[in-house]
Amino acid sequence: MYTVCRLVTAVLLAATLAACSPAQEPESTPKPEPLTGLVAGLASGLVQVVDLTQPLNAETPIIQLPPPLANTPGFTPHLISNFDADGPGWYWNWMEIGEHVGTHFDAPCHWISGRDLPCVDVLNADEFIGPAVVIDVTAAVSDNADFVATQETIESWEAENGRIPEGAWVILKTGWGARASDGELFFNADDSGMAHYPGFGLESATFLTTQRNILGVGTEAVGTDAAVGAIADPPFPNHFTMHGAGKYGLTQLANVDQLPATGAVIIATPLKIEHGSGSPVRAIALVPAS
Ligand code: MN
C-alpha cells in the first residue's frame, strides 16, 4: 500500500510540474550576437585593421631630456639562440627597452600629478578600447612645427564632426608619423638643440579633462605634449593635466593618415608590467571600409 501511495504521489507531482511548466515558446529569430557584424566585417573587408604601431629597432627615436635629467634606453635586441648550439631547433631573443620607447602607452602614475593614480597593471582592460576621434591639423603643422592644440582646435573639430563621444581616444593627426624612422627629422631640433614638433597643450588638456569624458589623447610625435611643452608652466602641461585627471596617452602612432575623423575604434593594450608607468603597445584601429 505504501508503495502504491508513493507511486500515485510521484505521478501527481509529475502531472503538476508538467501543468505548471511554461507554454512552449514560439519559434523566434535568433537574438543577434553583438560581435557577429564585426567578425563578418573583418572577413569581408568591410572592417579593416590599421596598424598604428611604429617598428621597434635600435634606431627607434626616444625622447631626449637635457642634463642633468636621466634618459631612457631605447630598444636593444639580444640574441639567445638562432638554430645554433645555444638552441638548435629554435630562434629567440631577449630585449632591453624602456617603458616609454616607440609606440607606447602613458599611464596616470607616469606623472607627478597622477602619482597616486593607476599604473598599467591595475587598469581595467576595457579602458584600452575606445572610439577614435581624429583631429586633422596637418595644414597648421606644415606652417608651424610648434603647433599646440587649443580648446579652439577641439571645438572647431566638434563643430564639423559632432561632440567627442564618451570614452574616446582623441588623436592629433599631424603627418609627423612620416618622420618616425629618421631621428633628426622626428625631433626637428634647431641649432640650440631645442626640438620642434606638434602636440597637445594646457588648453586642450584642460578642456578634454573637464568638459569631455575621454580615455586619453594620442599623437604621432615622441610625446603627447608639443615640444614647446618642455619650457611651459607647468612643464609638459598635457602630461600634467591628463595624467592628473587619470587619463592616458598614446605616442609615436603610425598610419594615423589612414583613420577617418570619426567611426574607427582604437585598441591599445599595454603590457601588464607591475607598477609600470607605461608600456610599448601594438596599437591597432578597426576602421570601416570607405
Ligand atoms: Mn611616455
Residues whose N, C-alpha, C, O or C-beta is under 5 A from the ligand:
A	BS01	MN	H100 D106 G278
